[in-house]
């Protein structure tokens, strides 16, 4: 088995959308200009419960250089409407061109493992009750055409999501009505308390579009067909798009929310799905940073000795989500057999040279929330111990003693999901399971449900804990192509878990919610509703001239506002 696994090194590090979403191109960024500027501090954080005006930015003593183009890899670009696709590449473009009411704190000094909020188009906000969130917008925020941004823009954006049946609506199911009593006030009335509502409203899934920059349509909701639509009140705006090559964002001179920012002139998102090409681009200085496999660390150190390599606990995973409604995976004995046939330690040793971790449901970077396998109840730990003989017996008990074939759907453009399938194929063949790998192009893959009686692999590397339990398990989430509720309606334990997942969403008290999320992971381990192979530690290679860079999970791309190039 080790011989097979060593030949299929898994690049889960490439799932980290913060530093890289697998991608590439061939153009080299021109050097930054050397005009020094004094870097001003960004606005202070406004707490949710107690509104507080934004502090006046105070200059710091640090001197930075303004200008230059940052080039990063960003994966395939399957479509231009961020409300109709879950593509990270699409979201990144529109997240840097739009401004939210408030945003995640992605300044260099911020804790990358925490989700804290700072003002954006709004200066203050408060939950006036558990179901009423009020924002007060700052005055004078303008679009490039000179029009002032008002509360109506944010209401229209939400109404459009509803009208076009956005794939991201599941994150906003708590919204009942949106009110705009005046141009500088917007009120979100919720149907019920939602512990993650503020996180979702300010995060990567609430992409803000502006009506006058969309292509007109008879229904009034507009459509996005190209880079010309990526314009708003954010720090950058669309400039150029070359199909299958790159998109280019340029500084938005109308951006005034954080005076003096952004510091760079342009962002070049390079689109490729070949990791060998993106690695070569990084090694030759044509990408400014890139997520790398552990196997590439020594090569990168030797070729770019002045660069930095940032190592973090696993922040990404490829969940093994199964068709729980049909044989053979509707039988818990089959699911447990598959889990018993995962040689996790061998996987970690061969794929990550020991630099990886196994876990139940939530990646270890979320240390407060993640339940390690060794912390499970003893009777559940047994299902995570490599035991192919017991796995074969369970399959025999379930009626598959002569073997069984299971379809496995993967993204043809993702080396990581494909290679995970090949590793599972090798391991599970030892217990009589034939994994039938099917690779399809990215857009079709996103839209496809889990194959009948099979598995769909979806890479995750996101900054919110909720993704790893609610989005993967909830009846309401409709995760990446799901055509039905994930957990079966006719299984009492499945219904119990679905109720627990929903309860966690509705519980604002952090202590109570922590207990619920830990219970969710225990139930996942018992019913093996989702499986996770081990994930490798994250490694991000950063060029020596990139300053004030910090590794972030997700694709808000807020850090582009603050970093600079010392070239």
C-alpha positions, 0 to 999 in steps of 0.5 A: 500500500505504501508503494502505491500511496507514495506514487500519488502524493496528495496536494490538499495544500492547494485547496487553501483559497487564502493564499492560492486557489489552484491557478496560473498564467504566464505574464510577469508583473511589472515592478512596483514603483518606489514612491514612499508613503506613510501607512495610515491605520484602518478603522477600528472595529465596531462591536455588534452589541454596542455601536461605536463610531469609527475612529479617525485613522491615525498615521503610523511611523511605518513607511511603505511603497505604493504601486505595482501589480500583485500576481496570484493564482486563482483557479478556473473561472466558470462564470461571471455571476458570483450569485449564481456560481460558488466558484472561488475565482468568480467570488474573489473578483467581485469581493474586491470590487464591492464593499460590504456594510462591514467586513472581516478584519484581514489587516496584517495584525489581525488573528487569521484564525478569528472572525472579527468585523470592522466597518466598511460602508457602515460605521456602526451596527447593533442587534437591537434584538435577537432578530433585528440587526441595524446598520448605519452607513457612512456618508460620502461613499461613492461609486466611480460614476460619482453616485453615493452609495445608500442603503437601497443598494444593499437591499437591492443586492439582497432582492436580486439574490432572491430573484435569481435564486442565488446559490448563496441564498442558504446563507441568508435563510434567516432574513424575513424583511429588509427595511431602508427607513432612510438612505443611511440606515438598513434594517435586517429583520430575521425570522429567527435568531441566527448565530452566523448571520453577521458572519455570513453578511460580512463574509465571502458569500455576500457578494455585493453587486451594483445595478448600474454596472450590470448588463441590463435585462428586461426584469431589471436584475441585470446580468454579469457577462464580463470584467466590466461588471466588476465595479463598485465601492470596493478598493479595486475595479475590473480592468481586463479579462483574457479567457483562460489566462487572467483577469486584472483588477485595478485600483478604484480611485473613487475608494475613500473608505480607508484613506491611503489604501489600497497600496498596490495598483493592480491584482492579476488573478491568473487562471490555471489548473495545472499545479506544476505550471503555477509552481514554476511561475512562483519559482521564477518570480511570476507569482507573488505567493502560492500554496505548496505541497510539503514535498515542494518545500525544500525545492522552494527553499533552495530556489527562493532562499529569501522567501518565506514559507508559512506553515499552519495546521490543516485548514482544508479538507475534501469531505467524502460526502455520500449518497445516504439515500440508496444502497450501498452507502445508506447502510452504516455498516458499509460506511464504517467499513470504508472508514476502517479501511482508511489507513490514516497514519500511512496516509499522513506519512506517505503524503505529508511526511508526517506533517498532517492530521486526522480529524472527525469533521472540523479541521484542526486550525479551528482548535476550539471547535474541532474534536480530535479522534482521540477525544471521541468516546472510546466506543466511537474511536474504534471506527477510526482504527485501521482494521481491513479485516473488520471492514471486510466482515462488515461488508459481508454482514451488509451483503457485499462479501463478494465486493461492491462498486461505488461511483466517485465524482471528482473535478477534472481541474482539481488535482487534489480531489482526483488524487484523493480518489486514487488513494481511496481507490487503492485503499478500498480495493483491499476490502473488495470495494471498487471505486469508479472514478469519474472526472468532469469539467469544473462548471458541470461538477459544481452543478452535479449532485452526488452520483446515485449510490456514490460519492462526490468530493468537494474541496473545502478551505473556508474561514467559518466553522459553520461550513464544516457542519451546517453547510455539509449536513443541513437540509437547508444548505443545498451544498454544491449541486445537492438536489435533495436534503443530504441526511435521509428523512427515513433514518431516525439518527439522521433526523436527530443529527439534522435537528442538532445542526439546525439548533446550533445555527440558531444558538447565539450563546458561544458556550452552548454552541460549542457544546452543540458543535462537539455533539454534532461531531460525535454523532457524525463519528457514530453514524459516519455521515461524512468521512474525512481523510487526513489533511496536510498542514498548510504551506504558503510560499511568499516572495521576499518583496511581499510585505504585510502579507498574512495567510487567510482562509477563504476568498474575501481577499481583503488583505489585498487592501493592505499589502505592499511590494518592496521591489 
